[in-house]
């Protein structure tokens, strides 16, 4: 997109892009990362959220992120996407 901008806009857009990349590199170490885990045994989503995060308030994110159809039962052996 920046390559298709006018000559007058190219400089400011390039500076903005550079500033954005620097900002992301600065804050990235403090951000949570998406990881994949596999449960060793079946358990409820509430238990998984508490075990991973120490916070049952994150159960809804765990359920929606992994499209869990029945939150009372997450089967073992399936990859789960989690924020750690």
N, C-alpha and C positions, 0 to 999 in steps of 0.2 A: 504494500500500500504506500509506504513512504517513497518508494522508487517512482511511483506514478504521480507524486505531488508536483506542484509548480516549483520553479526555482526559488521563489520567495519563501515558500513554505517548507522546503526541504531542510534548511538549516535549523529552524526551531523544532521541527518534528524529530530530527536526528538528535538534538540536544535532549528533548523530552524522552526519547527512547533510551538514551544512555543513562539519564537520571533514574528512570524506572528500573532498568536492569541493576544499577548500583543499589537502589533501595531494596529490591528483592533479595539481592545477595547479602545485604546487611541484616534483614529480618529473618531470612530463611532458616538460620540455625535454631531460632526459637520456635519455629512452627512445627506442628505435629506432622508426622510423616505417615503416609498410607502404607500399611504392611498387610501381609497375608498370613493368617494363622490357620491352624487346623486343630479342632478340638479332639482330645484323646478319648473323650466320652460324651455322650449326649447330655445336654443340660438346658435349663430354661435360659432365655435371653437375659432375664433379670440377673441371674447368677453370673452369666458371662460378663455382663457389663460391670458388676460389682468386682469380680475377680480381676478384670483387665484395668479398670479405671478407678476402682474404689468409690464409684458413684453410680447409683442406680438411675439417676436422672439421664444418663447417656444411653439408656436402653432403647429409646425410640430411634436414635441415630443408628445404632447397631442393627435394629430391625429393618429400617428403611434402606440403609446402605447395602444390605445383603439380601433384600427382598425375601425376608423370612416370612413364610406363610402362617406358621403357628409359633408365636413367641414362647409358648410353654415348652417347646421341644426343638432344640437345634441339634440335628444329628451329628454324630462324630464322623470324622474323616472327610468333611467337606471344607474347602477353603473359604475362610471368612475374611472380608476386607475390614480392617480396623485402623483407627488413628492412634498412633503411639508416639 
